[in-house]
Amino acid sequence: LETMKAAVVSKYGAPSGVQVLDVEKPQPKRNELLVRIHATTVTAGDAMLRGMSFAARSVFGLFMGGLGKNKILGHEFAGVVEGVGEQVSLFRPGDTVFASAGMKGGAHAEYICVPESSMITEKPISLSYEEAAAIPIGGNTALDILRKADIHPRQKVLIYGASGSVGTYAVQLARYFGAEVTGVCSKRNHDLVRGLGASATIDYHDEDFTQQGETYDVVFDAVRKISKEQAERALTKRGLFLSVRLSTREKPENLVFLKELAAAGEFRPVIDRRFTLDKIVEAHTYVDTGRKTGNVVIKVADGE
Ligand SMILES: NC(=O)c1ccc[n+]([C@@H]2O[C@H](COP(=O)([O-])OP(=O)(O)OC[C@H]3O[C@@H](n4cnc5c(N)ncnc54)[C@H](OP(=O)(O)O)[C@@H]3O)[C@@H](O)[C@H]2O)c1
């Protein structure tokens, strides 16, 4: 039996319940690719799932391929294709790829199997494994939600929580679609957020964007912290409130779009801290603070 190292949740709750163990290496089904993972991330979603109570897990688990003992979290990754099932036609061993692991996760490991139909595409040379691994979840979420607004050039868009994973991507995409972007985040991140394309920044600690007499065509809450009623005070008459609370779909063409933007230098992931797989508990502890800037990356393979 071949084994691999994986970070499993042996006890839900505190970060210390995550352990690196030897588990069975997965084998690709007919429609799947086997990928050797170089980098993955700990998202806000991973930390939330790990911290869930038994009651919450029995509901959520229905959507997440089960949330039982020794669950492997991790919802995005970049790596090298090691093997393919007989029905796979778009990828070959040796291809470098980045992808979403889908609802059931499994990317906090040395290997993963994903269907060819999942949100997976070739990694551009201009992105490292660590950078590419940080794009699928936050990038697709920001893109899928912003597309609901059909942004036109010179529209005014406010991104609330502009320094998070979804927020840093939303600022760049709104700017790319031609909007005039205002980012709401702590002062320490104002330079970063302006560098991503915001023309104005507001510090939520000492200013209330709804009380400044300014109105926006779109307010996007990227951190789940404001209500529709609050946002409406700062929206134009026909303005639209968007939120990460909205449901999103993983569309393979979205990842291709983001890859092309990244390769053209129009889009980049912000990486806060990097950890090796054996330091996964520290990574969860940091993400739990709710203070990360952009993304937290886990280096799984050596060499980068
Ligand atoms: N719908 C979907 O498909 C989907 C997908 C992915 C994520 N999500 C959800 O989206 C949310 C954001 O995820 P994420 O990974 O982007 O979050 P994150 O990176 O963990 O967010 C952390 C950032 O939020 C900022 N922040 C915290 N409190 C704030 C406040 N009151 N006002 C403004 N900024 C604040 C922090 O800045 P400071 O340190 O300066 O406070 C920090 O930079 C989560 O709730 C997640 O579950 C939804």
The ligand as a Gaussian input file, in Angstrom:
#p B3LYP/6-31G(d) Opt

LIG

0 1
 N      -19.419000      32.470000      -1.192000
 C      -18.301000      31.771000      -1.393000
 O      -18.205000      30.940000      -2.301000
 C      -17.103000      32.033000      -0.505000
 C      -15.854000      31.585000      -0.911000
 C      -14.739000      31.885000      -0.148000
 C      -14.919000      32.600000       1.032000
 N      -16.153000      32.988000       1.430000
 C      -16.339000      33.749000       2.676000
 O      -15.826000      35.036000       2.439000
 C      -15.386000      35.586000       3.660000
 C      -14.027000      36.190000       3.443000
 O      -13.073000      35.192000       3.196000
 P      -11.573000      35.587000       3.014000
 O      -10.773000      34.343000       2.959000
 O      -11.448000      36.570000       1.927000
 O      -11.348000      36.302000       4.416000
 P      -10.002000      36.627000       5.145000
 O       -8.904000      36.747000       4.143000
 O       -9.814000      35.669000       6.274000
 O      -10.340000      38.059000       5.761000
 C       -9.418000      38.642000       6.570000
 C       -9.381000      40.127000       6.288000
 O      -10.621000      40.709000       6.671000
 C      -10.366000      41.974000       7.229000
 N      -11.403000      42.324000       8.180000
 C      -11.721000      41.659000       9.324000
 N      -12.738000      42.280000       9.946000
 C      -13.072000      43.347000       9.187000
 C      -14.057000      44.371000       9.302000
 N      -14.917000      44.415000      10.327000
 N      -14.125000      45.299000       8.339000
 C      -13.273000      45.258000       7.279000
 N      -12.327000      44.331000       7.118000
 C      -12.232000      43.375000       8.064000
 C       -9.028000      41.825000       7.900000
 O       -8.368000      43.069000       7.903000
 P       -7.918000      43.737000       9.314000
 O       -6.889000      42.827000       9.897000
 O       -7.374000      45.043000       8.899000
 O       -9.165000      43.817000      10.131000
 C       -8.281000      40.799000       7.036000
 O       -7.400000      41.400000       6.093000
 C      -15.432000      34.470000       4.692000
 O      -16.607000      34.649000       5.454000
 C      -15.531000      33.242000       3.851000
 O      -16.160000      32.194000       4.531000
 C      -17.243000      32.737000       0.678000

